[in-house]
Amino acid sequence: MIFPTIEFAAFFLVVFTLSWLLMPHQRVWKPFILAASYFFYGYADVRFTLLLAASTLLNQAGAIAVHRAAGQRLRKALLFTTVIGNLGLLGWFKYYGFLVDSVDSALRSVGLGAPLPFLRIALPVGISFFTFMAMSYVIDVYRREVRPTSLINFAVYEAFFPHLVAGPIVRASEFVPQLQGPRNPREIPAARAFFLIMGGLFKKVVLAELLATHIVDPVFNSPDAHSAPEILFATYGYAVQIFCDFSAYSEMAIGFALLLGFRFPDNFNRPYTATSLGDYWHRWHMTLSRWLRDYLYIPLGGNRRGPKRTYVNLVVTMLLGGLWHGAAWTYVIWGGIHGTGLCVEHWWGERKARRRRRRARTPYPSPYMPPAGHVQVLPGDNYYPIAGARPLPGRAVPKPHPAAAARLEGAGFAGPGLAGPRPAPGSVAVAAAAEVSVGQDDQPSVVGIWVCRIVTFNVICLAFIFFRSPDLSSAFSALGVLFTGWGQPSPLITPTVLLAIAVGIGVQYLPTRFWDRLQMRFSLIRPAMQGLLLGLGIVVFHTLVPHTGIAPFIYFRF
């Protein structure tokens, strides 16, 4: 059961009505919403609900045991056991086939090919999401950031259907406190909820589905049969498709949760406006980024153990982040590209920081002639930034920058020539001038910002070639065509495709206040009319669904 369907609309209408009728009676509401969530999850295969129940019992028992354990060593052992149990479930259902296939290929490459037992294991929908949520709960209990909650509260937290199969990855500290009492129906931001749901429907049904069927799927299914421009625009199209697809689910999940009285954290913030990969990961799938940072990168040591260890931690975090998305080498390479890019950015940032520190310690590159924007030194002045320094006679000396002059005057130097007592090298006054100048030099230009955005977006798209390709050979075929297949006809690049790509990227550059004003105007409509417009939108978007039906959300398989 997926959101943009008539089946889900009927399901949610029943759940929404009964939920608010039962909300004042928490002892009845919690079992009801839990049963509704299990029905939603088991709609495709009821057997998966057993896995969800097992995960709930395992992590609740682990959290209570960790909380009650007396010694630190025992607490660590119990945490380790619970985490291993979660990873064991995840590994069996998601990575068993990948591991067996990789080992078998390695043995065959050295002439030791022996058939290994291989089982066909169905991948439960959303297992990565609810496993990460459950692990964060146990780890937070271990860190004493939260206390264990009741079994029914934790079961509702893990199984709550809006976020169950594709996020956002909500923390227990964000959700469980909202279960402490009935929600107030008068505090529901219905306008924002309807606005998010309508926007998500448009992005999923119109943009994502159009790009998938018109260019992305045909090109990536057989890259050798297409031209370089088609590979290029299919890659850009996939970047837009996956953004529209995943952000649509997140926005609809947030909207449906709001209608039920619960608030989720935002998951996307205009990711393709990022000026670096670090900035991108602060904007894309933000709940996963924070999870990887708090439960993997920082425990590995973060950036506290020197540059080399920082680079290792970045690469390991992104490689495991790639494996989280899927059991395939294409996802590992995708994570490796991002990890390497983050290392390069970190190295470059450290290099710039060292330059700033050197310039702060030695403000002037020459002991004779200070550069423009620092301090005015005229013959006869008794202020010299560096001991023994004198301006060259007969040379024009630039006037001080007003900001630098103000900083130095505030430090006790006055007069048109900043005359005053000679400060010691490295004093506050000298450092202030250097700091002002460094700040001016480091301000990026508009052109520089756009260059950074373009480079970042293309690195992201390069990684997406591996992310989207069904296997490594297809990915390398696509790259080969991209560099050699120019000059061939490109019938799949149509005005409709170009418009969809432009809209998918362009809307991210609209200022936030534009969406705030649009939402505010929508909120002025009566709630009954808002609901009517939402229902009409569902019907209209349903008519736009291809005859083959709407495709599941991309992140369902992760």
For each residue, the residues with C-beta under 8 A, 3 or more apart:
1: 5 7 8 11 40 43 44
2: 5 8 550 552 553 556
3: 8 200 201 204 249 252 253 256
4: 8 201 204 205 252 538 541 542 545 550
5: 1 2 8 9 542 550
6: 9 10 538 542
7: 1 10 11
8: 1 2 3 4 5 11 12
9: 5 6 12 13 535 538
10: 6 7 13 14
11: 1 7 8 14 15 39 40
12: 8 9 15 16 256
13: 9 10 16 17
14: 10 11 17 18
15: 11 12 18 19 33 36 260
16: 12 13 19 20 259 260
17: 13 14 20 21
18: 14 15 21 22 32
19: 15 16 22 23 29 32 33 36 260 261
20: 16 17 23 185 261
21: 17 18
22: 18 19 25 28 29 32
23: 19 20 26 29 182 183 185 261
24: 29 182
25: 22 28 29
26: 23 29 30 181 182
27: 30 31
28: 22 25 31 32
29: 19 22 23 24 25 26 32 33 182
30: 26 27 33 34 152 153 156 179
31: 27 28 34 35 152
32: 18 19 22 28 29 35 36
33: 15 19 29 30 36 37 156 160 260
34: 30 31 37 38 152 155 156 159
35: 31 32 38 39
36: 15 19 32 33 39 40 161
37: 33 34 40 41 156 159 160 161 164
38: 34 35 41 42 49 52 159
39: 11 35 36 42 43
40: 1 11 36 37 43 161 164
41: 37 38 48 49 52 125 126 159 161 164 165
42: 38 39 45 46 47 48 49
43: 1 39 40
44: 1 48 125
45: 42 48 122 124
46: 42 49
47: 42 50 51
48: 41 42 44 45 51 52 124 125
49: 38 41 42 46 52 53
50: 47 53 54
51: 47 48 54 55 89 93 124 127
52: 38 41 48 49 55 56 124 130 158 159
53: 49 50 56 57
54: 50 51 57 58 89
55: 51 52 58 59 86 89 130 131 134 158
56: 52 53 59 60 134 151 154 155 158 159
57: 53 54 60 61
58: 54 55 61 62 82 85 86 89 134
59: 55 56 62 63 82 86 134 135 137 138 154 158
60: 56 57 63 64 148 151 154 155
61: 57 58 64 65 82
62: 58 59 65 66 78 79 81 82 85 138
63: 59 60 66 67 82 137 138 141 148 154
64: 60 61 67 68 148
65: 61 62 68 69 78 82
66: 62 63 69 75 78 79 82 138 141 142
67: 63 64 141 147 148
68: 64 65
69: 65 66 74 75 78
70: 74
71: 74 75
72: 75 76
73: 76 77
74: 69 70 71 77 78
75: 66 69 71 72 78 79 142
76: 72 73 79 80 142
77: 73 74 80 81
78: 62 65 66 69 74 75 81 82
79: 62 66 75 76 82 83 138 139 142
80: 76 77 83 84
81: 62 77 78 84 85
82: 58 59 61 62 63 65 66 78 79 85 86 135 138
83: 79 80 86 87 135 138 139
84: 80 81 87 88
85: 58 62 81 82 88 89
86: 55 58 59 82 83 89 90 131 134 135
87: 83 84 90 91
88: 84 85 91 92
89: 51 54 55 58 85 86 92 93 127 131
90: 86 87 93 94 95 127 128 131
91: 87 88 94 95 96 99
92: 88 89 95 96 121
93: 51 89 90 96 121 122 123 124 127
94: 90 91 98 123 127 128 327
95: 90 91 92 98 99 323 327
96: 91 92 93 99 100 119 121
97: 100 101 118 119 120 121 327
98: 94 95 101 102 327 328
99: 91 95 96 102 103 327
100: 96 97 103 104 116 117 118
101: 97 98 104 105 118
102: 98 99 105 106 329
103: 99 100 106 107 116
104: 100 101 107 108 113 115 116
105: 101 102 108 109
106: 102 103 109 110
107: 103 104 110 112 113 114
108: 104 105 111 112 113
109: 105 106
110: 106 107
111: 108
112: 107 108
113: 104 107 108
114: 107
115: 104
116: 100 103 104
117: 100
118: 97 100 101
119: 96 97
120: 97
121: 92 93 96 97
122: 45 93
123: 93 94 127 557
124: 45 48 51 52 93 127
125: 41 44 48 165 556 557
126: 41 129 130 164 165 166 556
127: 51 89 90 93 94 123 124 130 131
128: 90 94 131 132 324 325 558
129: 126 132 133 163 164 165 166 167 169 558
130: 52 55 126 127 133 134 158 159 164
131: 55 86 89 90 127 128 134 135
132: 128 129 135 136 169 288 291 324
133: 129 130 136 137 157 158 169 170 171 172
134: 55 56 58 59 86 130 131 137 138 158
135: 59 82 83 86 131 132 138 139 295
136: 132 133 139 140 169 171 172 291 294 295
137: 59 63 133 134 140 141 146 154 157 158 171 172
138: 59 62 63 66 79 82 83 134 135 141 142
139: 79 83 135 136 142 143 295
140: 136 137 143 145 146 171 172 173
141: 63 66 67 137 138 144 145 146 147 148
142: 66 75 76 79 138 139
143: 139 140
144: 141
145: 140 141 173
146: 137 140 141 149 172 173 176
147: 67 141
148: 60 63 64 67 141 154
149: 146 153 154 157 172 176 179
150: 153 154
151: 56 60 154 155
152: 30 31 34 155 156
153: 30 149 150 156 157 176 179
154: 56 59 60 63 137 148 149 150 151 157 158 172 176
155: 34 56 60 151 152 158 159
156: 30 33 34 37 152 153 159 160 179
157: 133 137 149 153 154 160 170 172 175 176 179
158: 52 55 56 59 130 133 134 137 154 155
159: 34 37 38 41 52 56 130 155 156 164
160: 33 37 156 157 163 164 175 257 262
161: 36 37 40 41 164
162: 253 254 256 257 260 262 264
163: 129 160 166 167 168 169 170 253 257 264
164: 37 40 41 126 129 130 159 160 161
165: 41 125 126 129 553 556
166: 126 129 163 246 249 250 253 553 555 556 558
167: 129 163 170 249 250 253 267 285 287 288 555
168: 163 250 253 254 264 265 266 267 286 287
169: 129 132 133 136 163 287 288 291
170: 133 157 163 167 174 175 264 265 287
171: 133 136 137 140 174 175
172: 133 136 137 140 146 149 154 157 175 176
173: 140 145 146 176 177
174: 170 171 177 264 265
175: 157 160 170 171 172 178 179 262 264
176: 146 149 153 154 157 172 173 179 180
177: 173 174 180
178: 175 183 261 262 263
179: 30 149 153 156 157 175 176
180: 176 177
181: 26
182: 23 24 26 29
183: 23 178 187 188 260 261 262
184: 187 188 261
185: 20 23 188 261
186:
187: 183 184 261
188: 183 184 185 193 258 259 261
189: 192 193 258
190: 193 194 258 259 527 530 531
191: 194 195 519 522 523 525 527 530
192: 189 195 196 255 258 519 523
193: 188 189 190 196 197 254 255 256 258 259
194: 190 191 197 198 255 522 530 531 533 534
195: 191 192 198 199 255 518 519 522
196: 192 193 199 200 251 252 254 255 258
197: 193 194 200 201 251 252 255 256 534
198: 194 195 201 202 533 534 537
199: 195 196 202 203 248 251
200: 3 196 197 203 204 247 248 249 250 251 252 255
201: 3 4 197 198 204 205 248 252 537 538 541
202: 198 199 205 206 207 248 541
203: 199 200 206 207 208 244 245 247 248 251 504
204: 3 4 200 201 207 208 209 244 245 248 249 252 550 553
205: 4 201 202 208 209 541 542 544 545 550
206: 202 203 209 210 541 544
207: 202 203 204 210 211 240 241 244 500 503 504
208: 203 204 205 211 212 240 241 242 244 245 248
209: 204 205 206 212 213 544 545 546 550 551
210: 206 207 213 214 496 497 500
211: 207 208 214 215 216 237 238 240 241 244 497 500 501 504
212: 208 209 216 217 241 551
213: 209 210 217 546
214: 210 211 218 237 492 494 496 497 500
215: 211 218 219 230 233 234 237 492 493 497
216: 211 212 219 220 234 237 238 241 468
217: 212 213 220 221
218: 214 215 221 222 226 234 492
219: 215 216 222 223 226 230 231 234 478 492
220: 216 217 223 234 238 468 469 470 474 478
221: 217 218 470
222: 218 219 225 226
223: 219 220 226 231 469 474 477 478 481
224: 477 481
225: 222
226: 218 219 222 223 230 231 234 481 485 490 492
227: 230 231 481 485 486 487 488 489 490
228: 231 232 481 482 483 484 485 486 488
229: 232 233 486 488 490 493
230: 215 219 226 227 233 234 490 492 493
231: 219 223 226 227 228 234 235 478 481 482 485
232: 228 229 235 236 482
233: 215 229 230 236 237 490 492 493 497 498 501
234: 215 216 218 219 220 226 230 231 237 238 492
235: 231 232 238 239 461 462 464 465 468 478 482
236: 232 233 239 240 461 501
237: 211 214 215 216 233 234 240 241 497 500 501
238: 211 216 220 234 235 241 242 461 464 468
239: 235 236 242 243 272 457 460 461 464 505
240: 207 208 211 236 237 243 244 500 501 504 505
241: 207 208 211 212 216 237 238 244 245 504 554
242: 208 238 239 245 246 464 467 468 554
243: 239 240 246 247 268 271 272 504
244: 203 204 207 208 211 240 241 247 248 504
245: 203 204 208 241 242 248 249 553 554 555
246: 166 242 243 249 250 268 285 553 554 555
247: 200 203 243 244 250 251 267 268
248: 199 200 201 202 203 204 208 244 245 251 252 553
249: 3 166 167 200 204 245 246 252 253 553 555
250: 166 167 168 200 246 247 253 254 266 267 268
251: 196 197 199 200 203 247 248 254 255 268
252: 3 4 196 197 200 201 204 248 249 255 256
253: 3 162 163 166 167 168 249 250 256 257 264
254: 162 168 193 196 250 251 257 258 263 264 266 267
255: 192 193 194 195 196 197 200 251 252 258 259
256: 3 12 162 193 197 252 253 259 260
257: 160 162 163 253 254 260 262 263 264
258: 188 189 190 192 193 196 254 255 261 262 263
259: 16 188 190 193 255 256
260: 15 16 19 33 162 183 256 257
261: 19 20 23 178 183 184 185 187 188 258
262: 160 162 175 178 183 257 258
263: 178 254 257 258
264: 162 163 168 170 174 175 253 254 257 267
265: 168 170 174 286 287
266: 168 250 254 269 286
267: 167 168 247 250 254 264 285 286 287
268: 243 246 247 250 251 271 283 284 285 286
269: 266 282 283 286
270: 273 283 508 509
271: 243 268 274 280 283 284 508
272: 239 243 453 457 460 505 508
273: 270 283 453 508 509
274: 271 277 279 280 282 283 284 453 456 457
275: 279 449 452 453 456
276: 279 280 345 452 456
277: 274 280 281 338 341 342 345 456 459 460
278: 281 282 342 345 346
279: 274 275 276 282 283 456
280: 271 274 276 277 283 284 456 460
281: 277 278 284 289 338 342
282: 269 274 278 279 286 289
283: 268 269 270 271 273 274 279 280 286
284: 268 271 274 280 281 289
285: 167 246 267 268 288 289
286: 168 265 266 267 268 269 282 283 289 290
287: 167 168 169 170 265 267 290 291
288: 132 167 169 285 291 292 321 324
289: 281 282 284 285 286 292 293
290: 286 287 293 294
291: 132 136 169 287 288 294 295 296
292: 288 289 295 296 297 317 320 321
293: 289 290 296 297 298 317
294: 136 290 291 297 298
295: 135 136 139 291 292 298 299
296: 291 292 293 299 300 316 317 320
297: 292 293 294 300 302 313 314 317
298: 293 294 295 301 302
299: 295 296
300: 296 297 312 313 316 317
301: 298 304 305 309 310 313
302: 297 298 305 310 313
303: 310 313 346
304: 301
305: 301 302 309 310
306: 309 310
307: 310 311 346 347 350
308: 311 312
309: 301 305 306 312 313
310: 301 302 303 305 306 307 313 314 343 346
311: 307 308 314 315 343 346 347
312: 300 308 309 315 316
313: 297 300 301 302 303 309 310 316 317
314: 297 310 311 317 318 339 342 343 346
315: 311 312 318 319 336 339 340 343
316: 296 300 312 313 319 320 339
317: 292 293 296 297 300 313 314 320 321 339
318: 314 315 321 322 335 336 338 339 342
319: 315 316 322 323 332 335 336 339
320: 292 296 316 317 323 324 335
321: 288 292 317 318 324 325 335 338
322: 318 319 325 331 332 333 334 335 336 338
323: 95 319 320 326 327 331 332 335
324: 128 132 288 320 321 558
325: 128 321 322 331 334 335 467 558
326: 323 330 331 557 558
327: 94 95 97 98 99 323 331
328: 98 331 332 471
329: 102 332 333 472
330: 326 333 334 466 467 469 470 471 472 475
331: 322 323 325 326 327 328 334 335 466 467
332: 319 322 323 328 329 335 336
333: 322 329 330 336 337 463 466 472 475
334: 322 325 330 331 337 338 463 464 466 467
335: 318 319 320 321 322 323 325 331 332 338 339
336: 315 318 319 322 332 333 339 340
337: 333 334 340 341 459 462 463 466
338: 277 281 318 321 322 334 335 341 342 463
339: 314 315 316 317 318 319 335 336 342 343
340: 315 336 337 343 344
341: 277 337 338 344 345 459
342: 277 278 281 314 318 338 339 345 346
343: 310 311 314 315 339 340 346 347
344: 340 341 347 348
345: 276 277 278 341 342 348 349
346: 278 303 307 310 311 314 342 343 349 350
347: 307 311 343 344 350 351
348: 344 345 351 352
349: 345 346 352 353
350: 307 346 347 353 354
351: 347 348 354 355
352: 348 349 355 356 442
353: 349 350 356 357
354: 350 351 357 358
355: 351 352 358 359
356: 352 353 359 360 438 442
357: 353 354 360 361
358: 354 355 361 362
359: 355 356 362 363 434 437 438
360: 356 357 363 431 434 435 438
361: 357 358 426
362: 358 359 365 386
363: 359 360 370 374 385 430 431 433 434 437
364: 367 369 370 371 374 385 386 389
365: 362 371
366: 369 370 371
367: 364 386 388 389
368: 389 390 391 392
369: 364 366 391 392 395 397
370: 363 364 366 374 375 377 385 397
371: 364 365 366 374 398 437
372: 398 401
373: 398 400 401 404 436 437 440
374: 363 364 370 371 385 400 401 404 433 434 437
375: 370 383 385 400 404 405 408 418 433
376: 397 398 399 400 405 416 417 418
377: 370 381 383 384 385 391 397 417 418
378: 381 391 397 417
379: 391 393
380: 417
381: 377 378 384 417 418 419
382: 419 420 421 422
383: 375 377 413 417 418 419 420 421 422 423
384: 377 381 387 388 389 390 422
385: 363 364 370 374 375 377 389 423 425 430 433
386: 362 364 367 389 425
387: 384 422 424 425
388: 367 384
389: 364 367 368 384 385 386
390: 368 384
391: 368 369 377 378 379 395 397
392: 368 369 395
393: 379
394:
395: 369 391 392
396:
397: 369 370 376 377 378 391
398: 371 372 373 376
399: 376
400: 373 374 375 376 404 405 408 418
401: 372 373 374 404 405 436 437 440
402: 405 406
403: 406 407 436 440
404: 373 374 375 400 401 407 408 432 433 436 437
405: 375 376 400 401 402 408 409 418
406: 402 403 409 410
407: 403 404 410 411 429 432 433 435 436
408: 375 400 404 405 411 413 418 429 432 433
409: 405 406 412 413 414 418
410: 406 407 432
411: 407 408 428 429 432
412: 409 420 421 429
413: 383 408 409 418 419 420 423 429
414: 409 418 419 420
415: 418 419 420
416: 376
417: 376 377 378 380 381 383
418: 375 376 377 381 383 400 405 408 409 413 414 415
419: 381 382 383 413 414 415
420: 382 383 412 413 414 415
421: 382 383 412
422: 382 383 384 387
423: 383 385 413 427 428 429 430
424: 387 427
425: 385 386 387 430
426: 361 430 431
427: 423 424 430 431
428: 411 423 431 432
429: 407 408 411 412 413 423 432 433
430: 363 385 423 425 426 427 433 434
431: 360 363 426 427 428 434 435
432: 404 407 408 410 411 428 429 435 436
433: 363 374 375 385 404 407 408 429 430 436 437
434: 359 360 363 374 430 431 437 438
435: 360 407 431 432 438 439
436: 373 401 403 404 407 432 433 439 440
437: 359 363 371 373 374 401 404 433 434 440 441
438: 356 359 360 434 435 441 442
439: 435 436 442 443
440: 373 401 403 436 437 443
441: 437 438
442: 352 356 438 439
443: 439 440
444: 448 449 452
445: 448 449
446: 449 450
447: 450 451
448: 444 445 451 452
449: 275 444 445 446 452 453
450: 446 447 453 454
451: 447 448 454 455
452: 275 276 444 448 449 455 456
453: 272 273 274 275 449 450 456 457
454: 450 451 457 458
455: 451 452 458 459
456: 274 275 276 277 279 280 452 453 459 460
457: 239 272 274 453 454 460 461
458: 454 455 461 462
459: 277 337 341 455 456 462 463
460: 239 272 277 280 456 457 463 464
461: 235 236 238 239 457 458 464 465
462: 235 337 458 459 465
463: 333 334 337 338 459 460 466 467
464: 235 238 239 242 334 460 461 467 468
465: 235 461 462 468 469 475 478 479
466: 330 331 333 334 337 463 469 472 475
467: 242 325 330 331 334 463 464
468: 216 220 235 238 242 464 465
469: 220 223 330 465 466 472 474 475 478
470: 220 221 330 474
471: 328 330 474 475
472: 329 330 333 466 469 475 476
473: 476 477
474: 220 223 469 470 471 477 478
475: 330 333 465 466 469 471 472 478 479
476: 472 473 479 480
477: 223 224 473 474 480 481
478: 219 220 223 231 235 465 469 474 475 481 482
479: 465 475 476 482 483
480: 476 477 483 484
481: 223 224 226 227 228 231 477 478 484 485
482: 228 231 232 235 478 479 485
483: 228 479 480
484: 228 480 481
485: 226 227 228 231 481 482 488
486: 227 228 229
487: 227
488: 227 228 229 485
489: 227
490: 226 227 229 230 233 493
491: 494
492: 214 215 218 219 226 230 233 234 497
493: 215 229 230 233 490 497 498
494: 214 491 497 498
495: 498 499
496: 210 214 499 500
497: 210 211 214 215 233 237 492 493 494 500 501
498: 233 493 494 495 501 502
499: 495 496 502 503
500: 207 210 211 214 237 240 496 497 503 504
501: 211 233 236 237 240 497 498 504 505
502: 498 499 505 506
503: 207 499 500 506 507
504: 203 207 211 240 241 243 244 500 501 507 508
505: 239 240 272 501 502 508 509
506: 502 503 509 510
507: 503 504 510
508: 270 271 272 273 504 505
509: 270 273 505 506
510: 506 507 514 515
511: 514
512: 515 516
513: 516 517
514: 510 511 517 518
515: 510 512 518 519
516: 512 513 519 520
517: 513 514 520 521
518: 195 514 515 521 522
519: 191 192 195 515 516 522 523
520: 516 517 523 524
521: 517 518 524
522: 191 194 195 518 519 525 530
523: 191 192 519 520
524: 520 521
525: 191 522 529 530 533
526: 529 530
527: 190 191 530 531
528: 531 532
529: 525 526 532 533
530: 190 191 194 522 525 526 527 533 534
531: 190 194 527 528 534 535
532: 528 529 535 536
533: 194 198 525 529 530 536 537
534: 194 197 198 530 531 537 538
535: 9 531 532 538 539
536: 532 533 539 540
537: 198 201 533 534 540 541
538: 4 6 9 201 534 535 541 542
539: 535 536 542 543
540: 536 537 543 544
541: 4 201 202 205 206 537 538 544 545
542: 4 5 6 205 538 539 545
543: 539 540
544: 205 206 209 540 541
545: 4 205 209 541 542 549 550
546: 209 213 549 550
547:
548:
549: 545 546
550: 2 4 5 204 205 209 545 546
551: 209 212
552: 2 556 557
553: 2 165 166 204 245 246 248 249 556
554: 241 242 245 246 557 558
555: 166 167 245 246 249 558
556: 2 125 126 165 166 552 553
557: 123 125 326 552 554
558: 128 129 166 324 325 326 554 555
